[in-house]
Amino acid sequence: MTSNDTLIHKQIRVRIPKDYREEPVISRLVSDYGLVINIRAAILGANAVGDGWFDLDLQGTTEQIELALTYLRNLALEIWDNTNKGSW
């Protein structure tokens, strides 16, 4: 295993707007980017009508995680990572 293949963990919080409730955003992190996802906490709107907030633990290579974060940013989702966790 090379250093590029080393698995790392990254904790993030992501807000997924209600407009995306039919979109498999978290599922794509697994299927398209090969990440292992642990949902550490979640808050969902009543009857799935509001925005969702998810605390996720991402496990993958640095490249996989960076590509996945780029995907989330391209969707214009709000993301906080463990470097600014105090503001969660």
Beta strands, then each sheet from edge to edge (+ up, - down):
strand 1: 8-16
strand 2: 36-43
strand 3: 52-60
strand 4: 78-81
sheet 1: 2+ 3- 1+ 4-
end
